[in-house]
Amino acid sequence: MVKTWAKPGSHRFNYIKRSLPSLLDSDLPDAARVVVVDDQSTDPRLTSLLKELEANGRIQVWTNPTRMGPNGGQAYNFPLLIDRFPGAELFALCDDDIIYHPGWLQRLIAVYEDAKRAGLTGIFSALNVPIRPSYGETQLPTSRVLLKERQAALNWLVPRSVYDTVGPFRDIGVAYDTEYCDRMAAHKLPVVCMVPSYVQNIGYHGAYQNSDAYTAPDYVGKTDLWLRTRDVLYVFQGPAQLVSRAGRKIARLLRGGPA
């Protein structure tokens, strides 16, 4: 399931127009079904893209009855997903600012199956975000994995058994993945991150991010020229913003205003 939203003039479509085709061209298993939840987008470019992909039979588009945001949308749509695919063992949550290496899902499912045989379960991710440190690691036959108490749901593989244990996603005023990780911890269930990362976060701006803190340094794939150029500019943008803020602060001091 991919939740998406964009308004005219926003940065989001630059992410989405790369993310969705990347997902669909990542050699997904034949049994995989892609559901894109549109949170009342008003950007006509996204509307056109979703109609084209749905007309080609590549995705199913669900539209929220109202603008719900990440938390409300997750709490509303995941039970619908369970009802639509009651026999599914695994559910993948994919953000619309993620790009995908070919075979990422097969690789992640293999890690899930290795972990299951080893008596390890939890939520699985093909993205390793260093901002969320691990408390342990283990070597499985197909991958080394890190065990974390929490990691943002930019890329989650949710076993139905874990969902049945932890319970439904809830909209209670904090990020739904933060709240879910709290409940997982109560059951001693980790987020299991495979390394290296087979997906990559390309968004610097989102519901809960405004930097490259959720970018994986160990992504095995490559990004396109636009993204590489943007990354280079971002490296220099940070120092420039610091200099700009310092300059404004000095100017206020010289005028006798508060720092």
N, C-alpha and C positions, 0 to 999 in steps of 0.2 A: 504494500500500500504506500502510495506517495501522496502526501498532502501538498497542495500548491496554491499559490495566490500571487497576483501581481496587479498593480494599478498603473495607469498610463504615466509615463515619465519616470517610473521607479527603476532602480538598478536590477530588480529581480529577474526580469526577462532575460538579461544577459547570462544569468546563471541557468535558468530553466531551459533555454533553447540549447544548451550544451548538456545539461543533466539528463533530460528525458531521452534524447536520442542515444546518449552514451549507455543508459540503462538497457534500452531496447536492443542495442547492438552488441551486448556483452555476452552473447551466446547463452542466454538463459535456458534452463532445462525445459524440455517439452511440456512438462506438467505445470510449469509456473504460469500464473495468471497475474497480470498487472492491473491494479485498480488505482486510478488517479482521482483523488478527491479535490475538487475545485472549491475553494472557500470564497465563493462569490467574487471571483476576479472581475476587474473592470478593464483590464488591458486587452484591447482587441487582438493584439498579436498572439497572446496566449490562447484566447478563445479560438482563433483560427488554427493554431498548432494542435490543440486538443481535438478539435473537430476532424482535422486531417488524420491524426493518429488513430482516432476511434473509427473513422470511416475505413481505414485500412485494416481494421481488425486487430491492431496491435495493443490496444488498451481498452479498458472499460472506464468511463468517466462518470463519477458520482458528483453531484453538486449539492453542497450544504444548503439547507433551507434558509439559513441566515448566515451572516459572517460570524464565525465562531472562534477564530484564532486557534493557535496550536493546542491549547489545553482542552477547550470545549470540543474541538473537532476530533481529537483523539478519543475522548470519552464517548462521543456520540457515534463515531464511525466504527470503532473496533468491534463492538457487539454486532453491528451489521455485517462486518466481515466474517465473524464467527458463524452467523446465521447463513450467510451466502455459501461458505465453504466449511460445513460442519465436520467433514472427515479429514480436514487438513491437519497434518502433524506440526507444520512449521509455518510461521507468518513473518515476512520480512517487512520492516519499516524502513523506508528510504526517503531521505530528505531531497528536496528539489534543487539543492545546491551541492550535490555530490556527483562525481564522475566515477566510472566503473571500469576496472580492468577486465578484459575478456576472461570468462570462467570464474569470476569472483564468487558467484553463488554456489557453484559446484564445489569450489575450494572450501567455502565456509560450511557447507553441509557436511563435507568430509570431516572437518574439524569437529563439528557437532557429533557425528557418529563415533569418531574416535573417543571423544570425551565421554559419551554415553557408555561405551564399553569399559572405560576406565572408572566409571562411577562418578563422573563429574557432570554436573548440569548447572544451568543458569541461562542468562541471555548471552548470545554470541554476537560478535562484531568483527567485520573485516577491516575496521578502522581503529588504529591505535593512536589516541590523542594524548600526548605527554602531559598536558595540563592536569590530567587525572592520573595520579600515580598508582602503581600497582602495589599490592601487599604480598604478592607471591607470583610464581610462575611454574609451569610444568612443561615437559616435552612430550608431545603426543606423536604418534607415528608419522603424521603428515605435517605437523607444524609445532613450533614453540608458541605457547600461549601465555598471556599475562592475565592475572586475576585481579579485578578491581572491584571496589565497593560501589562505584558509580562511574558512569560515562554518559554523555548526552546521546539521545536517541537519533543521532544523525544516520546511523546504520545499525539496526538491531535485527537479529534473527530470534524470534520469540517462539520457543517450543510451546505447544498447546498445554503440555503438562505443567510448565512453569506458570502460565497464565491461570490455569485452574487452581494452582497452589496459592499464588499471590493475590489473585482477584482482579477485577476490572480496573482499567485506567480511570482516574478521577480528576475532575476539575475543581480544585479546592483553593485556588488563588496562588499557587506556586507552580513552577514548571512541572508538567506531568511526569517527565522522566526522573526528575529529582525526587518527587514523592514516591514514584514506583521503586526507585533504587532503595529508598528508606525501608519500604516494606519487604523488598527482596533481602535486605540485610538482616531483617528480623527472622527470616527463614534460612539464613546463612547461604544465600544464593548469590554468586558473583556475576559480574559482567566479564565474560571470557573474550579477550581480544587476541586475535591471531596476529603474529608478526612474521614477516613484514605485512604492511597494510595493502589490501587489494582494492580499496576504494579510497577516494581522496575528497576532502572538503574543499570546495573552491570559493565558498562564500566568506567574505570578511564582515558582512553586515547582515544581521538576521534578527529573529525575535529575541535572542539572548546572547548575541555576539556582536562585537564591533572591532575585531582585530583578527590576526591570523592564529590565534591561540588554539583553534580547533583544527589546524592543518597538520597532517601526519608527515613527519620528515622521512619516513621509511616507505613511502608509496612506491610500488614496483613499476608503475606505468609512467606515461608521459602526458603532459598537458599541451594544449595547442598554443600557437604563437600569441594570441590575445591574452591568454592567462599568464604565460611566461613574462610577457611585457608588463602586465599589471603587477605581477609579483615583484619585478625589479623596481617599478615605481613605488610600490608600497614600502620597500626597504628604505628609500630616501624620504618618503613622506613623513615617517615618524619623527626623525630628527628635525625636519623642516617645521613640523607642527610645534615641537618643543621650543624651537627658536622663536617662532611666532608668538607663542604664549608668553615666553620670557620677555619679549619685546613689549607686549601689551602691559605686562605687569610693571616693567620699569617705567613706561610712560605714565601709568597711573600714579606711581610713587613720585615722579617728578612733578605731577600736577597737584600733589598733596592729597590724593585720594587714598582709599584703603587698598592694601596689597591684594 
